Structures are given as C-alpha cells and as structure tokens.
Amino acid sequence: MERIDRLDWTLIQAFLSVVAEGSLSGAARALGVSQPTLGRQVKAMEEQLGIALFYRQPKGLSLTGEGEALLPHATAMAEAASGLATAAAGHDNSLQGTVRITASDFTALYSLPPVLARLRIDHPDIQIELNATDLSENLLFREADIAVRMYRPTQLEVITKKIGILKLGFFAAKSYLERRGTPSNIEELMQHDLLGYDRSERFIRGAAKLGWQLTRQDFAFRCDAQQVHCEMIRAGAGIGVMACNLGARMPEVEAVLPQFPVPGLELWLTTHEALRHTPRVAAVWKVLENGLKPDLSQDSSIPIMHSP
C-alpha cells in the first residue's frame, strides 16, 4: 500500500467530488475533466491505498465502509488546502487577475450584466468568472470569491453586507389583462391563471404569513425557475410575481394589485473575510454594491420572503 502522505492531491479531489456528486459523470462535470480520466483517478487512489472506496451501482457510486472512514480526513485536507489558498490570495495586492462571482440564475440574467459591463470599463485588468446557479457555493472552499445571494449567509469566516431589498409585485401582460380583465382584489385574483412554483414552497410560505392560503393546485403553471416565470408573464400565460424594477422595464406588462404587500427579497454580498481587502476583490465588491443598489429598496417595513 502506498503511503498516504504520497497520495497525489488530485486523487483526493476526485474522491471528494465523487462523494459530493454521487456519480463519475457528475463529478467529472464538476471538476471539468473527462469521465474516463476521473475513473482512472479513483481507481488509482484505491490501488495505492489497497482498499475499495466505492460500491459500483446502476444509479451511481456509494461509499464503502473504508471510504466512509477516509471521508472526514479527506474533507479536513480539503479545508486546510482551501484555507491555505485563501490566506495566500488575501495577501495578493494586485489589482489584476480573476474574481469569481456566484449569483442566482435570475440575478445573473437580469441584474448583473450592466453592472459587470461597467466593471469592464472601470477595471479592464480584472477578469470575471460568473457562475449562475441557484445552488449555494461554499466560499470557504474558494468555489467563489464573492456571492450575490437573496438571503443572509450563515457561514462562519465570511463577511456579509445587505445592500437592499428587491421589491416584488404581481404582474401580467397587457394582452392577458385585455382578455381576462384586471382583478381589483385578492378574491378576484384567485380566479385568474396564476403562475407559481413547482417544488419550492417559498411563495406559499410567504403568502401564508400574509394570511393568504395557497396550495400547488392553485397555480395553473408551476416552475421553480424565476426567469421562466418572467417570460411566461410576458407571453400572457397568467399573473405572476416579478421584480418590480424588471416589470417597469417591460412595456408589454403592467403591475396588478400594486397595493398588495408582496414579500421582497433581501440582496446580500458575501466574501471570505481573508479576501475582503484584496484589491481586486474589494474593487469588484464596490462596483457590485454601487451598481445593484439603485434597483433596490432600503425600506425596512417591506415584508421579507426568506430562503427556501
């Protein structure tokens, strides 16, 4: 058996990625390598250690007992390596290089493009990697340098700042309202084609706090992707919830029951505390804060729709 202190770090990364993704194909996509390459890395680690790490099953891979015993130690090694990289990055005084941002699909599509375009003008030597995902990436593992999130992060060792509240409201296409009429109260709204979520219960929970009882069956169309909701509203499929600043930019839609207090979404910037004052990270943070704030409200009386 090969001494564990001689293991190639790439093999340990492969092991952890397969554990996280549950399959070779998923882990290969996450690491940006081919599936055969990842398979060889896992096999090499098993051969060097002289143990089987995974059970091969039709629907993926699961840890053996020996693999489970190694997992906490491999995770600790990953955390230590991440801490080393973060500490080193925190001492980089250059205003050049790459900053990786993670944001929700909705934010990346509708809010960030003009802000990042401004960034390219102000800081042309900074390259941006934008990961548009509704999954929460781990800043402690350097999966991102800055996160733009619609809820307050709870991780330790991160710096967070709320930059405002994204106001939401009911909107519908003018063509839909011409066809079906405009509701004047919640009771009339319930008689319309409503657009809602599929698996997420965020909107249902938010409505319940306002005394409005909804179930999945109350929605004529269900989808968890907010950008799809926006396009379905524009297409005239029904009445749905949209960011007010976005609805105001769409001439084909108009607000419905604007007086109804739809819970808003807090927008937070987050970074690892070791990176906060790194010049390029600080520069991107400032541009994001200044660029996103004009579309946000600072009204603390707005009810908040919390994370799913």
ZIHUPE-V775516 format. One record per helix or strand of 2 or more residues. SS is the DSSP state (H for helix, E for strand). FROM is the first residue (numbers start at 1). TO is the last residue. Records with the same first field share a line. If there is no record, write none. Layout:
SS: FROM-TO  FROM-TO
//
This chain:
H: 4-6  9-21  24-31  35-49  65-90  105-110  112-122  139-141  174-180  186-189  202-209  216-218  226-234  244-248  279-293
E: 54-57  60-63  97-103  126-132  146-149  158-166  168-173  194-196  221-222  239-243  253-256  264-272
//
